[in-house]
């Protein structure tokens, strides 16, 4: 306004201002009044519920974002909105101008979202192939030797346990689990749930990435190996027996009786006469009361036996399989004291066939095969209360062979030759005539054992190779196959 001559009169009742001045000054005053005489923006208050974060942490974070946004936008005031929190109802109270309140609510809605599953501090890893306890023990062993510290995740696939944990040499049968949960050196807690076969890992995002890659490498389906064992036992036996018995009274004198007895006949002790007991083989007798009774028995036995057994067993790679077929003989034990002797059950003694194999698949479909074959049999009658005698043959070795090839082992050859003679002294040693006064038994027994082991690797995910190998056995057993049948259809 002009210092001299200008007038500014206020009329409160009419809410008017009267301006008197030069024309250009009046227009400037009019513009100023129009800019200031506007509707004042009201203060807004909003209550926003928070679901996934705490109200306090959300309020602090949004307030920082609003302050930085105001500074970037060049606003004169960056604290024109207030955020309060109520932990009891998990709400944030936003107070300020409507525009700024709406901006704060938008930020809250964007931040209040669930954490992605792969970023959560608790992860559940459901294992499909390996056992949770086995994988946990493998991780624990890696923790003990420091393999997980400073782990390069880019090289995890090539350095972690090879295929199916082969390089670690850890098998489920060899693990002696001490616990199903432990705290790792990299700040995680790992727990195995055997009921659901799940590993539970508690840790931050970086730790979760390490264990996720490790568990995925360990939880792979191991190839299987079909082990076919063929046992061939050849048994050859030859025996020859010849016995002659003579009996009667000398010169018809019943007071002097002589006879030879080798179990071929029954002897009458009153007169020395012989009564033949028919046996296996040639039986002949010469009965003459005037001379003597003569009984002759001759037998030759030849036996040939070939026993073939072909058991099969399906084994996981780097696992152990066992085939056992045994018979058991019970025996007793006698506990004697000064007054009484008691007989109790002593247990069983086993005899039969036991085969143990452990295949390991290496590069190029080669197999490292550890095998042990044990064959035992009872060889005679028991003596008193002792277990019967037993013959034991065993083979044990480690070999490497291509897939589908056969290991030929065995060749255990046992030959038993025996000669026995029951004779009358001096008379039985006379050339030619001595045969009349003795019984001879000659026998030869030969046993030969061969073992053929043929492993076959099965890798098909749909188990088509297993179904093909089993089809012949299923058909031989008279069972229905699970393969669909198709018949030709006549097209008209």
Secondary structure, DSSP 8 states (H G I E B T S, - for coil): --TTT-EEEEETTTTEEEEES-HHHHHHHHHHHHHHSS----EEEEEEE-SSS-HHHHHHHHHHHHHHHHHHHT-S-S--EEEEEETTTTEEEEEEEHHHHHHHHHHHHHH-S---GGGSSEEEEE-SSS-HHHHHHHHHHHHHTTTTTT--GGGHHHHSSTGGGTTTT--TTT-----SEEE-TTS-EEEEETTTTEEEEE--HHHHHHHHHHHHHHS----EEEEEEEEEEEEEEEEEEEEEEEEEEGGG-TTSEEE--SSSEEE-TTT--EEE---SSEEEEEE-TTS-EEEEEEEEEEEEEEEEEEEEEEEETT--EEEEEEEEEEEEEEEE-SS-EEEEEEEEEEEEEEEEEEEEE-GGGEEEEEEEEEEEEE-S---TTS---EEEEEEEEEEEEETT-EEEEEEEEEEEEEEEEEE-TTGGGSTTGGGGGEEEEEEEEEEEEEEEEEEEEE--TT-HHHHHHHHHHHHHTT---SS---------
